[in-house]
Amino acid sequence: MSSETWFGLCGAVLVGLGLFGLITHPDALRKLLAFNLLGGGVFLVFGTIARRGAAAGFGGDPVPQALVITGIVVAFASTALAVALLRRLAEAGGEPAAAAPAPLAEPPS
Amino acid sequence: MIAGGPIVSPAATASHGHLLVFAIVLPVLGALASLLAGGRWPARIALSTTPFGLAVAIAIAVSVCRSGRVLDYVIGGWAPPLGIALRADGLSALMVLTAAVLIIGIGLFAYAQFSAPAGTEARGSSVFWTLLLAVWAGLNAVFLGGDLFTLFVALELLTFAAVPLVCLDGQADTLAAALRYLLFALLGSVLYLLGTMLLYGGYGTLDILLLADRVRPGPIAWAALALMSAGLLAKAALYPLHLWLPPAHAGAPAPASAVLSGLVVKAPFFLMVRLWFDVMPGAADQAAAQLLGGLATAAILIGSVVALRQTRLKLLVAYSTVAQIGYLFLMFPLAGGVPAIHPWGATAWTGGALQAVSHAFAKAAMFMAAGLIYEALGHDRISDLAGIGRALPVTVFAFGIGGASLMGLPPSGGFVAKALLLTAAVAAGQWWWAVVVLTGGLLAGGYVFLVLTRALAEPQAPIKLQKRVGGGRQSIALMLALAAVLLGFVPLRPWAVLLIGRPASASAGL
């Protein structure tokens, strides 16, 4: 299999994992992380598409790269907005399911 | 099939094309200026921007009507597929005009509300004006964008401006509602983006006119259509993705609810129309359109029944939005979906567009009325509304008139919209949608009369108003409700403007 196919498949796996997490996790912070995973998958698909343009004869299609930068900025901005909302919710004493930061995996000390 | 109609070439820039740029740049400049200026300035900046915005919207509408063709502007002279085009067809022009008129009404209403010496909403109010202008900019960009990626960015701008409107008061429950709204919107936007990328990968362009020529039915087009539709439905709150809407729209302050329910949910619907009718009229087959119609039916029936069971007025109005969004999506099975354009397509198209506009006015008026009632009584329990009809007659009248348009009582705009959808359903031989339209109208009548009978009932004891409500805001609500009714007095012929930019064969049969 060519490297584009591998990248495409990895993107698809990330999209699947992110979508699963976004739908099944009740916790808002985890949903947000899952959204970022999903976004990462989509951006990887962008890269694959840019690469496939290269296969068509011109050395790498720059348009998806321009689009992916905009996409990353938008995803970053939405994550920031969601985190700000989460913090305000925690300060206002909202329900813990959405407000309290979920216990993440222990960092390897 | 040429979706652009009379356009000669995508690169041709019409003489009034710069108007489209003004429509987007003006509110953006206003939003930036009001962000930088503090104190009482944001309200002044926003209110002084609105007349210019309305003038631009009228100029766009006049230009499109006069020339009878799509108004377009190629930014920087770079022709698509490399550059970006802005386009206004008949439907865009109508939506831009609707947004401008409603923003003025909502702005005046909010000015009266936030300038009241309450003091508690001081911070919320100055943010409100920046967000109002940002929402306006996002809406105009959605209505005028000519390629799918620009539309994605526009939709994101709109979401980022709309989400904080939900939680202006900073209470825990509205913050939770805003967060829920944002999470639904994020899922929607990322699915839309994935679909966009698939289309780019398959056809090498994102420009709507170029895509319309290139897209062929096949796995790529179907996957992209499914992903983008699912994303847009999450943002438009079509059943079963409506869960975020009632708490978000009911929890916001009245002017913000009016923006959200009247205008913001129309933007993803508008993108659905672009996608299904302009980008891939050939790829979306009748089975998919029927599925969309099925979801619309569920939205109308379930939304109305749940609205009937509400005990709080603002939640009732919010659930009625869920139901009315359903009517918008009835347009899809009726107005097309198959390559062969039917004579009833134009009827359904006009009906759907009129439903979007008349619902925008009626629902803005109803949310304003509900907000005023809440403010006057200090609560919005429907069972305790007795006597409010005598205390705030203008407000209750506005609620009733807006409700009449939702029910589809003649001669309101809602009546014309629903009558057109009904006609199209009968002409298409799809009688089941006609049953849905009529049942939904009856249910809407149920929940509007439920409120009105309580509001007009004789109170047990003379009611005490918590707060005096000024006549100015009451009359703004009434004027918006009357605007929804007046739409019904416009004869059918001028609405042919809506078909500008549609394929010629689609214009027959109105």
Chai-1 contact restraints between the chains, C-beta under 6 A:
chainA,res_idxA,chainB,res_idxB,connection_type,confidence,min_distance_angstrom,max_distance_angstrom,comment,restraint_id
A,L22,B,L187,contact,1.0,0.0,6.0,A-B,restraint_1
A,A28,B,L179,contact,1.0,0.0,6.0,A-B,restraint_2
A,K31,B,L183,contact,1.0,0.0,6.0,A-B,restraint_3
A,F35,B,L186,contact,1.0,0.0,6.0,A-B,restraint_4
A,L38,B,V190,contact,1.0,0.0,6.0,A-B,restraint_5
A,G39,B,V190,contact,1.0,0.0,6.0,A-B,restraint_6
A,V42,B,V190,contact,1.0,0.0,6.0,A-B,restraint_7
A,V42,B,L193,contact,1.0,0.0,6.0,A-B,restraint_8
A,V42,B,L194,contact,1.0,0.0,6.0,A-B,restraint_9
A,V45,B,M197,contact,1.0,0.0,6.0,A-B,restraint_10
A,F46,B,M197,contact,1.0,0.0,6.0,A-B,restraint_11
A,I49,B,M197,contact,1.0,0.0,6.0,A-B,restraint_12
A,I49,B,G201,contact,1.0,0.0,6.0,A-B,restraint_13
A,L67,B,F149,contact,1.0,0.0,6.0,A-B,restraint_14
A,G71,B,L193,contact,1.0,0.0,6.0,A-B,restraint_15
A,V74,B,E156,contact,1.0,0.0,6.0,A-B,restraint_16
A,S78,B,L186,contact,1.0,0.0,6.0,A-B,restraint_17
A,A82,B,L182,contact,1.0,0.0,6.0,A-B,restraint_18
A,L85,B,A178,contact,1.0,0.0,6.0,A-B,restraint_19
A,L85,B,L179,contact,1.0,0.0,6.0,A-B,restraint_20
A,R88,B,L175,contact,1.0,0.0,6.0,A-B,restraint_21
A,L89,B,L175,contact,1.0,0.0,6.0,A-B,restraint_22
A,A92,B,A172,contact,1.0,0.0,6.0,A-B,restraint_23
A,A92,B,L175,contact,1.0,0.0,6.0,A-B,restraint_24
A,G93,B,A172,contact,1.0,0.0,6.0,A-B,restraint_25
A,G94,B,A172,contact,1.0,0.0,6.0,A-B,restraint_26
A,G94,B,L175,contact,1.0,0.0,6.0,A-B,restraint_27
A,G94,B,A176,contact,1.0,0.0,6.0,A-B,restraint_28
A,A98,B,A176,contact,1.0,0.0,6.0,A-B,restraint_29
